[in-house]
Amino acid sequence: YNGKFLALNLSLSLNLRYTLLDESSLEGLKDSHEWVWHVPMGCIRRTLSPDKQMARQCWPSMQSAPDLPKPSAVDLSTKVVTKKERVHLAKVHSGKKTKPIQLDNVDGNLDNLPTPGMTLGYTKDSCAIRVLG
């Protein structure tokens, strides 16, 4: 390759562009729509300052540069809630918790104890249910 590895393999090199997003430009656009930033081939990152955002765009060197970030209107009445968001909202807003098991009143089945290194679960309740049967 004689020191020209990236020149011969353009697919391995990437271009990055960081653009500071001006929130004051969105303030004048407030109406019946919600205004958000459209960032082609990128995402929005928060900076250390809580009121500033930065767009990070990344594209392969062999492609042309994507458009700069621009504000776009989103109609609030047609917003689609994904299944993942619905499940999260149901968990957060239900307020239901599983009833704790009172272990001092329950006889344990010592024959059903797990062997060392056995994975029982990720919560205390799942471990207790496995041991108690």
C-alpha positions as CSV (number, residue, x, y, z in Angstrom):
1,Y,0.0,0.0,0.0
2,N,3.0,2.3,0.4
3,G,1.3,4.6,2.9
4,K,-1.8,5.0,0.7
5,F,-4.1,2.5,2.5
6,L,-7.0,5.0,3.1
7,A,-6.6,6.4,-0.4
8,L,-7.0,3.0,-1.9
9,N,-9.8,2.0,0.5
10,L,-12.1,5.0,0.6
11,S,-14.9,2.9,2.1
12,L,-13.0,2.8,5.3
13,S,-12.8,6.5,5.8
14,L,-15.6,8.7,7.1
15,N,-16.4,12.4,7.1
16,L,-17.9,14.1,10.2
17,R,-19.6,17.4,10.4
18,Y,-20.7,19.1,13.6
19,T,-23.2,21.9,13.3
20,L,-24.4,24.1,16.2
21,L,-28.2,24.3,16.1
22,D,-29.7,27.7,16.8
23,E,-32.8,27.1,19.0
24,S,-33.7,30.8,18.6
25,S,-34.5,30.2,14.9
26,L,-37.2,27.7,16.0
27,E,-38.8,30.1,18.4
28,G,-40.1,32.3,15.6
29,L,-41.7,29.3,13.9
30,K,-44.0,28.2,16.8
31,D,-47.5,27.8,15.6
32,S,-49.9,24.8,15.5
33,H,-47.0,22.5,14.6
34,E,-44.1,21.3,16.6
35,W,-40.8,22.2,15.0
36,V,-38.0,19.7,15.1
37,W,-34.6,19.4,13.4
38,H,-34.2,17.2,10.4
39,V,-30.6,15.9,10.3
40,P,-29.8,13.7,7.3
41,M,-27.3,10.9,8.0
42,G,-26.9,12.1,11.6
43,C,-28.4,12.8,15.0
44,I,-28.7,15.6,17.6
45,R,-26.4,15.7,20.6
46,R,-26.7,17.9,23.7
47,T,-23.7,20.0,24.6
48,L,-22.5,20.8,28.1
49,S,-24.6,23.9,28.0
50,P,-28.2,22.7,28.6
51,D,-29.8,25.1,26.1
52,K,-27.6,24.3,23.1
53,Q,-27.7,21.3,20.8
54,M,-25.3,20.1,18.1
55,A,-26.0,18.1,15.0
56,R,-23.5,15.3,14.3
57,Q,-23.5,14.0,10.7
58,C,-21.4,11.1,9.4
59,W,-21.1,9.8,5.9
60,P,-18.6,7.7,3.9
61,S,-15.9,9.6,2.0
62,M,-17.0,8.2,-1.4
63,Q,-20.4,9.8,-1.0
64,S,-21.4,13.4,-1.4
65,A,-22.0,15.4,1.7
66,P,-25.6,15.3,3.1
67,D,-27.7,18.5,3.4
68,L,-27.2,20.7,6.4
69,P,-29.7,20.3,9.3
70,K,-32.9,22.2,8.8
71,P,-36.1,22.7,10.9
72,S,-39.2,20.8,9.8
73,A,-42.7,20.9,11.0
74,V,-44.4,18.0,12.7
75,D,-48.2,18.0,13.0
76,L,-49.0,17.1,16.6
77,S,-52.4,15.5,15.7
78,T,-50.8,12.9,13.5
79,K,-48.0,11.8,15.7
80,V,-47.6,8.0,15.7
81,V,-46.7,6.4,19.0
82,T,-44.6,3.3,18.5
83,K,-45.2,0.0,20.3
84,K,-42.1,0.5,22.3
85,E,-43.3,3.9,23.5
86,R,-46.7,2.5,24.4
87,V,-45.2,-0.2,26.5
88,H,-43.0,2.3,28.3
89,L,-45.9,4.6,29.0
90,A,-48.0,1.8,30.3
91,K,-45.3,0.8,32.7
92,V,-44.6,4.3,33.9
93,H,-48.2,5.4,34.3
94,S,-49.8,2.2,35.6
95,G,-48.2,2.7,39.1
96,K,-48.6,-1.1,39.7
97,K,-45.9,-3.0,41.4
98,T,-45.7,-6.7,42.2
99,K,-46.6,-7.6,45.7
100,P,-43.5,-8.4,47.7
101,I,-43.0,-11.9,49.0
102,Q,-42.8,-12.1,52.8
103,L,-39.9,-14.6,53.2
104,D,-40.1,-14.9,57.0
105,N,-43.5,-16.7,56.8
106,V,-42.5,-19.1,54.0
107,D,-40.8,-22.5,54.5
108,G,-38.0,-22.9,52.0
109,N,-37.4,-26.0,49.9
110,L,-33.8,-26.8,50.6
111,D,-33.7,-29.5,48.0
112,N,-34.6,-27.0,45.3
113,L,-31.6,-24.7,46.0
114,P,-29.7,-23.8,42.9
115,T,-26.1,-25.0,42.3
116,P,-23.3,-22.4,42.4
117,G,-23.0,-20.5,39.2
118,M,-26.6,-21.1,38.1
119,T,-28.3,-18.0,36.7
120,L,-31.8,-17.6,38.3
121,G,-32.9,-14.2,37.0
122,Y,-32.2,-10.5,37.3
123,T,-34.5,-9.6,40.1
124,K,-34.7,-10.6,43.8
125,D,-38.3,-11.8,43.2
126,S,-37.4,-14.2,40.4
127,C,-34.6,-15.7,42.5
128,A,-37.0,-16.1,45.5
129,I,-39.7,-17.7,43.4
130,R,-37.1,-20.2,42.0
131,V,-36.0,-21.2,45.4
132,L,-39.4,-21.3,47.0
133,G,-41.1,-23.1,44.1
